[in-house]
Amino acid sequence: PAFRTTSIKDASHTTRYRSRALSALVSGQVALSLTLLIGAGLFVRTLQNLMNVDPGFRREGVLLVDVDGRTEGYQEARLTAFYQDLLQRVRRIPGVVSVSLSGHTPLSGWTWSEAAVPQGQPLPERDNAIFVAAGPGYFATLGTPLLSGREFNEYDTGAEKVAIVNQAFVDRYFHGRNPEGAYLTATVTRPPVTLRIVGVAANVINTGDLRTAPKPTVYVSYAQGQPARATIIIRAAGALSQIAAAVRAELQPAFPSSPLEIGTLAAQVERTVVQERLMANLASGFGALGLALASVGLYGLLSYSVVRRTREIGVRMALGAKQSRVLWMVVGNATRLLLFGVALGVPAAWAASQLVRTMLFGLTPADPAIIAAAILLLCAAGLLAAYLPARRAALVDPMTALRHE
């Protein structure tokens, strides 16, 4: 209709049926736009909720260096000594606050599970705990609080194997009792080995998904296991790019046959929400497009209506109608179209959101705050689009309108 307004000179050529059809189309646009806006709000809030999840560690300022000394010919005791030498060399780099070693890091996508229970209880047939091989300073470097006991140290290399458990393990198997000094039986080796608990750590999400609750976890000393590939964890103060370059320059000569992979813990966490970020961006784009189309459609229809009713508006103003009354007449028409579109769009959005319920996190498909925000945004944009045609109608000169007709 916006392209037809300049050629409309006779209102009789436009039937009431066409006017109603155009109004229905615009209301349908509004309903579709509201559905897209609510969907965008749900996906954006899901992403925000996931990024606000406390994973149990501080992701900022941490570098991760994946190493595997076996590719350079190191095995068993020589491999352990090789990793210790790498840690010592990293500690001397300016800007490094602390450094540790681990078999895998939180949210890396790698998991190691075993069966573990307090000593004296029968081992389950299935693995019931996440296991992490960690070196001295692991919890301090990650920023994970120790609730009681101690970290692993350089003396945890003897025959007595030690372990640190998380709060979820304590809650499930010790029912709130302090487990320090107690023993675990675990299938870390065959036959199962006995581990003495030396500390309790806060819960950490060690799986590959921020949506999952922390699982019972047992940390074992890296030096007391079978050394293999490892990740050097570096907490740094300063520009991570510069410190990463220094780390690469220091360690790359020890790996002449393969390039080092250096990343950040923050980027590792970000990779777990790639799908959610993609959906939030796509939904936001479609929501913005729908909002623009609804606004253009409403503007076009009202412009069409104002041109078609030019003579009527001129007569009203010649008989004493004020500009404000004419203005509100057009805005009132826009408001009716918006409200009808909202009445159609809310149930449509609710039905559509049920299809993506499993993709949401921390909210329901019928989140009232998101629905209210989408309605307010759509109505604000719609009324803004209606203002120009309404102002044009209010400025119609009665004599000019009558001569035009």
C-alpha positions as CSV (number, residue, x, y, z in Angstrom):
1,P,0.0,0.0,0.0
2,A,2.9,2.4,0.6
3,F,3.7,2.4,-3.1
4,R,0.1,2.9,-4.1
5,T,-0.6,6.1,-2.0
6,T,0.7,8.5,-4.7
7,S,-1.8,7.2,-7.3
8,I,-4.9,7.1,-5.1
9,K,-7.3,9.9,-6.0
10,D,-10.7,8.3,-5.7
11,A,-11.6,6.6,-2.5
12,S,-14.4,4.7,-4.2
13,H,-11.8,2.6,-6.0
14,T,-10.8,1.0,-2.7
15,T,-13.3,-1.4,-1.3
16,R,-14.0,-2.1,2.3
17,Y,-13.0,-5.7,1.7
18,R,-9.5,-4.7,0.6
19,S,-9.1,-2.4,3.6
20,R,-10.1,-5.3,5.9
21,A,-7.8,-7.7,4.1
22,L,-4.8,-5.3,4.4
23,S,-5.6,-4.8,8.1
24,A,-5.6,-8.5,8.6
25,L,-2.3,-8.9,6.9
26,V,-0.7,-6.2,9.0
27,S,-2.0,-7.8,12.2
28,G,-0.7,-11.1,11.0
29,Q,2.7,-9.5,10.5
30,V,2.5,-8.1,14.1
31,A,1.7,-11.6,15.4
32,L,4.6,-13.2,13.5
33,S,7.0,-10.5,14.7
34,L,5.9,-10.9,18.3
35,T,6.5,-14.7,17.9
36,L,10.0,-14.0,16.6
37,L,10.8,-11.4,19.3
38,I,9.7,-13.7,22.1
39,G,11.8,-16.5,20.6
40,A,14.8,-14.2,20.4
41,G,14.3,-13.2,24.1
42,L,14.2,-16.8,25.2
43,F,17.4,-17.8,23.4
44,V,19.2,-14.6,24.5
45,R,18.2,-15.2,28.1
46,T,19.2,-18.9,27.8
47,L,22.7,-17.8,26.7
48,Q,22.9,-15.2,29.5
49,N,21.8,-17.8,32.1
50,L,24.5,-20.3,30.9
51,M,27.2,-17.7,31.0
52,N,26.2,-16.7,34.5
53,V,26.5,-20.3,35.8
54,D,29.2,-20.6,38.4
55,P,31.4,-23.5,37.0
56,G,33.4,-23.7,40.3
57,F,36.5,-21.9,39.0
58,R,37.7,-18.5,37.7
59,R,38.0,-18.6,34.0
60,E,39.6,-15.3,33.4
61,G,43.4,-15.0,33.2
62,V,44.2,-18.7,32.7
63,L,46.2,-20.2,29.9
64,L,46.0,-23.9,28.9
65,V,48.9,-25.7,27.2
66,D,48.3,-29.2,25.9
67,V,51.4,-31.3,26.0
68,D,52.3,-34.9,25.3
69,G,55.9,-35.9,26.1
70,R,55.4,-39.4,24.6
71,T,55.6,-37.9,21.2
72,E,59.2,-36.9,22.1
73,G,60.1,-40.4,23.4
74,Y,59.5,-39.8,27.1
75,Q,57.9,-42.7,29.1
76,E,56.9,-43.4,32.7
77,A,59.4,-41.9,35.2
78,R,61.2,-39.9,32.5
79,L,57.9,-38.5,31.3
80,T,57.0,-37.4,34.9
81,A,60.4,-35.7,35.3
82,F,59.9,-34.0,31.8
83,Y,56.6,-32.5,32.9
84,Q,58.1,-31.3,36.2
85,D,60.9,-29.6,34.2
86,L,58.3,-27.9,32.0
87,L,56.4,-26.5,35.0
88,Q,59.7,-25.1,36.5
89,R,60.5,-23.3,33.2
90,V,57.0,-21.8,33.0
91,R,57.2,-20.6,36.6
92,R,60.2,-18.4,35.7
93,I,58.2,-16.5,33.0
94,P,57.3,-12.9,34.1
95,G,53.6,-12.5,34.7
96,V,53.0,-16.2,35.7
97,V,51.2,-16.2,39.1
98,S,50.9,-20.0,39.5
99,V,51.1,-23.1,37.4
100,S,49.9,-26.7,37.7
101,L,49.3,-29.9,35.7
102,S,46.2,-31.9,35.0
103,G,45.1,-34.9,32.9
104,H,42.2,-32.8,31.7
105,T,40.6,-29.5,32.5
106,P,37.0,-28.5,33.3
107,L,34.6,-28.2,30.3
108,S,37.3,-29.5,27.9
109,G,35.0,-32.3,26.6
110,W,37.3,-35.0,28.1
111,T,36.0,-37.1,31.0
112,W,37.4,-39.9,33.0
113,S,35.0,-41.9,35.2
114,E,35.5,-44.8,37.7
115,A,33.7,-46.5,40.4
116,A,34.5,-45.1,43.9
117,V,32.9,-45.6,47.3
118,P,34.0,-45.2,51.0
119,Q,36.1,-48.1,52.1
120,G,34.0,-51.1,53.2
121,Q,31.1,-50.4,50.8
122,P,30.6,-52.6,47.7
123,L,31.8,-51.1,44.5
124,P,29.0,-50.4,42.0
125,E,29.0,-52.2,38.7
126,R,28.9,-48.9,36.8
127,D,31.2,-45.8,37.2
128,N,29.7,-43.4,39.6
129,A,32.3,-40.6,39.9
130,I,34.3,-38.3,37.7
131,F,38.1,-38.6,38.2
132,V,40.7,-35.9,37.6
133,A,44.5,-36.4,37.8
134,A,45.8,-33.1,39.2
135,G,49.2,-31.8,40.2
136,P,50.3,-29.5,43.1
137,G,48.6,-26.1,43.1
138,Y,45.8,-27.3,40.8
139,F,43.0,-25.7,42.9
140,A,44.8,-22.5,43.5
141,T,45.6,-22.1,39.8
142,L,42.0,-22.7,38.7
143,G,40.6,-20.6,41.5
144,T,38.6,-23.4,43.0
145,P,38.1,-23.1,46.8
146,L,39.3,-25.9,49.1
147,L,36.6,-26.3,51.7
148,S,38.8,-28.3,54.1
149,G,42.1,-30.2,54.1
150,R,45.0,-29.5,51.7
151,E,46.0,-29.6,48.1
152,F,48.3,-32.1,46.5
153,N,52.0,-31.4,47.1
154,E,55.4,-32.6,45.9
155,Y,55.4,-35.3,48.5
156,D,52.3,-37.1,47.1
157,T,54.4,-39.5,45.2
158,G,54.8,-42.3,47.7
159,A,53.1,-45.7,48.0
160,E,50.1,-44.3,49.9
161,K,47.8,-42.9,47.3
162,V,45.8,-39.8,48.2
163,A,42.7,-38.2,46.9
164,I,40.6,-35.0,47.2
165,V,36.8,-35.2,46.8
166,N,34.3,-32.6,45.9
167,Q,31.3,-31.5,48.0
168,A,28.9,-33.5,45.8
169,F,30.8,-36.7,46.7
170,V,30.7,-35.8,50.4
171,D,27.0,-35.1,50.3
172,R,26.2,-38.4,48.5
173,Y,28.5,-40.8,50.4
174,F,29.4,-39.1,53.7
175,H,26.1,-37.4,54.4
176,G,27.7,-34.1,55.5
177,R,30.4,-35.7,57.7
178,N,34.0,-34.4,57.2
179,P,35.7,-37.2,55.2
180,E,39.3,-36.1,55.9
181,G,41.4,-39.1,56.8
182,A,38.8,-41.6,55.6
183,Y,39.6,-44.0,52.8
184,L,38.0,-44.7,49.4
185,T,38.1,-47.8,47.3
186,A,38.3,-47.0,43.6
187,T,38.8,-48.8,40.3
188,V,41.7,-46.6,39.3
189,T,43.8,-49.8,39.0
190,R,43.1,-53.5,38.8
191,P,42.6,-54.7,41.5
192,P,40.9,-51.6,43.0
193,V,43.1,-49.3,45.0
194,T,42.7,-47.6,48.3
195,L,42.9,-43.8,48.5
196,R,43.2,-41.7,51.6
197,I,41.1,-38.5,51.5
198,V,43.2,-35.4,52.3
199,G,40.9,-32.6,51.3
200,V,37.4,-31.5,50.1
201,A,37.1,-29.1,47.2
202,A,34.1,-27.0,46.0
203,N,32.0,-28.4,43.3
204,V,33.3,-27.9,39.7
205,I,31.5,-28.7,36.5
206,N,34.0,-31.2,35.1
207,T,31.8,-32.4,32.2
208,G,31.5,-30.7,28.8
209,D,28.2,-28.9,29.5
210,L,27.3,-26.0,31.7
211,R,23.8,-27.3,31.9
212,T,24.8,-30.3,34.0
213,A,25.0,-30.1,37.8
214,P,28.4,-30.9,39.3
215,K,28.8,-34.6,39.7
216,P,30.6,-36.5,42.5
217,T,34.3,-36.1,41.7
218,V,37.5,-37.6,43.0
219,Y,40.9,-35.9,42.3
220,V,44.0,-38.0,42.4
221,S,47.6,-37.0,42.4
222,Y,49.0,-36.9,38.8
223,A,52.4,-38.0,40.1
224,Q,50.9,-41.2,41.5
225,G,49.2,-42.3,38.3
226,Q,50.3,-43.4,34.9
227,P,51.6,-40.3,33.2
228,A,50.3,-39.6,29.7
229,R,49.1,-36.5,27.9
230,A,48.6,-33.5,30.1
231,T,47.5,-29.9,30.2
232,I,49.7,-27.2,31.8
233,I,47.4,-24.7,33.6
234,I,48.9,-21.2,34.0
235,R,47.3,-18.4,35.9
236,A,48.8,-15.1,34.7
237,A,48.6,-11.4,35.5
238,G,48.9,-9.1,32.6
239,A,48.2,-9.5,28.8
240,L,47.6,-13.1,28.1
241,S,48.7,-12.8,24.5
242,Q,52.2,-11.7,25.6
243,I,52.5,-14.3,28.2
244,A,51.3,-17.0,25.8
245,A,54.0,-15.9,23.4
246,A,56.6,-16.2,26.1
247,V,55.3,-19.6,27.1
248,R,55.5,-20.8,23.5
249,A,59.0,-19.4,23.1
250,E,60.1,-21.2,26.3
251,L,58.4,-24.6,25.7
252,Q,58.4,-25.1,22.0
253,P,62.1,-26.2,21.8
254,A,61.1,-29.2,24.0
255,F,58.6,-30.3,21.3
256,P,60.5,-30.0,18.0
257,S,58.3,-32.5,16.3
258,S,54.9,-30.8,17.0
259,P,53.6,-27.3,17.5
260,L,52.2,-26.4,21.0
261,E,48.5,-25.7,21.4
262,I,48.0,-22.8,23.7
263,G,44.5,-21.5,24.5
264,T,42.6,-19.8,27.3
265,L,40.2,-21.3,29.9
266,A,37.7,-18.6,29.0
267,A,37.7,-19.6,25.4
268,Q,37.2,-23.3,26.4
269,V,34.1,-22.3,28.4
270,E,32.8,-20.2,25.5
271,R,33.1,-23.3,23.2
272,T,30.5,-25.1,25.3
273,V,27.8,-22.5,24.4
274,V,28.5,-22.3,20.7
275,Q,25.1,-23.7,19.8
276,E,23.3,-21.4,22.2
277,R,25.2,-18.4,21.0
278,L,24.4,-19.3,17.4
279,M,20.7,-19.7,18.2
280,A,20.6,-16.4,20.1
281,N,22.2,-14.5,17.2
282,L,20.0,-16.1,14.6
283,A,16.8,-15.5,16.7
284,S,17.8,-11.9,17.4
285,G,18.4,-11.3,13.7
286,F,15.0,-12.8,12.7
287,G,13.4,-10.9,15.5
288,A,14.8,-7.6,14.3
289,L,13.8,-8.3,10.8
290,G,10.3,-9.2,11.8
291,L,10.1,-6.0,13.9
292,A,11.2,-4.0,10.9
293,L,8.7,-5.6,8.6
294,A,5.8,-5.2,11.0
295,S,6.7,-1.5,11.4
296,V,7.0,-1.0,7.6
297,G,3.7,-2.8,7.1
298,L,1.9,-0.7,9.7
299,Y,3.4,2.5,8.3
300,G,2.3,1.5,4.7
301,L,-1.2,0.6,5.7
302,L,-1.8,3.8,7.7
303,S,-0.3,6.0,4.9
304,Y,-2.6,4.2,2.5
305,S,-5.5,4.9,4.8
306,V,-4.7,8.6,5.3
307,V,-4.5,9.2,1.5
308,R,-7.8,7.3,1.0
309,R,-9.5,9.3,3.7
310,T,-8.0,12.7,2.8
311,R,-11.5,14.2,1.9
312,E,-13.0,12.8,5.1
313,I,-10.2,14.3,7.2
314,G,-10.6,17.6,5.4
315,V,-14.3,17.7,6.1
316,R,-13.8,16.8,9.7
317,M,-11.3,19.6,10.1
318,A,-13.5,22.1,8.2
319,L,-16.3,21.3,10.7
320,G,-14.0,22.0,13.6
321,A,-12.1,18.8,14.4
322,K,-8.8,19.6,16.1
323,Q,-5.5,18.3,14.9
324,S,-5.1,16.3,18.1
325,R,-8.3,14.5,17.5
326,V,-7.3,13.6,13.9
327,L,-3.9,12.5,15.2
328,W,-5.4,10.1,17.8
329,M,-7.9,8.8,15.2
330,V,-5.0,7.4,13.2
331,V,-3.0,6.3,16.2
332,G,-6.1,4.6,17.6
333,N,-6.4,2.6,14.4
334,A,-2.8,1.5,14.7
335,T,-3.3,0.6,18.4
336,R,-6.2,-1.7,17.4
337,L,-4.1,-3.4,14.8
338,L,-1.3,-3.9,17.3
339,L,-3.5,-5.3,20.0
340,F,-5.1,-7.7,17.6
341,G,-1.7,-8.8,16.4
342,V,-0.6,-9.3,20.0
343,A,-3.7,-11.3,20.8
344,L,-2.8,-13.6,18.0
345,G,1.0,-13.6,18.6
346,V,1.1,-14.5,22.3
347,P,-0.6,-18.0,21.9
348,A,1.4,-18.6,18.7
349,A,4.6,-17.8,20.5
350,W,3.7,-20.1,23.4
351,A,3.0,-22.9,21.0
352,A,6.2,-22.4,19.0
353,S,8.3,-22.1,22.2
354,Q,7.2,-25.6,23.3
355,L,9.1,-27.0,20.4
356,V,12.4,-25.6,21.8
357,R,11.7,-26.2,25.5
358,T,14.7,-28.6,25.7
359,M,17.0,-25.9,24.4
360,L,16.1,-23.4,27.1
361,F,18.0,-23.1,30.4
362,G,17.0,-21.3,33.6
363,L,13.5,-20.2,32.3
364,T,10.2,-21.5,31.0
365,P,8.8,-21.0,27.5
366,A,6.1,-18.7,29.0
367,D,8.5,-16.4,30.8
368,P,6.4,-13.4,31.7
369,A,9.3,-10.9,31.7
370,I,10.3,-11.8,28.1
371,I,6.8,-11.8,26.8
372,A,6.1,-8.4,28.4
373,A,9.4,-7.0,27.0
374,A,8.6,-8.2,23.5
375,I,5.1,-6.8,23.6
376,L,6.4,-3.4,24.8
377,L,9.1,-3.3,22.2
378,L,6.7,-4.2,19.4
379,C,4.1,-1.7,20.5
380,A,6.7,1.0,20.8
381,A,8.0,0.4,17.3
382,G,4.5,0.1,15.9
383,L,3.3,3.4,17.4
384,L,6.5,5.1,16.2
385,A,5.8,3.8,12.7
386,A,2.2,5.1,13.0
387,Y,3.3,8.6,14.1
388,L,4.4,9.9,10.7
389,P,1.1,9.0,8.9
390,A,-0.9,10.4,11.9
391,R,1.1,13.6,11.9
392,R,0.5,13.9,8.1
393,A,-3.2,13.5,8.6
394,A,-3.3,16.1,11.4
395,L,-1.6,18.6,9.1
396,V,-4.1,18.2,6.2
397,D,-5.4,21.6,5.0
398,P,-9.2,21.3,4.6
399,M,-9.5,23.5,1.5
400,T,-6.6,21.7,-0.2
401,A,-8.2,18.4,0.6
402,L,-11.6,19.4,-0.8
403,R,-10.1,20.9,-4.0
404,H,-8.0,17.6,-4.4
405,E,-11.2,15.6,-4.2
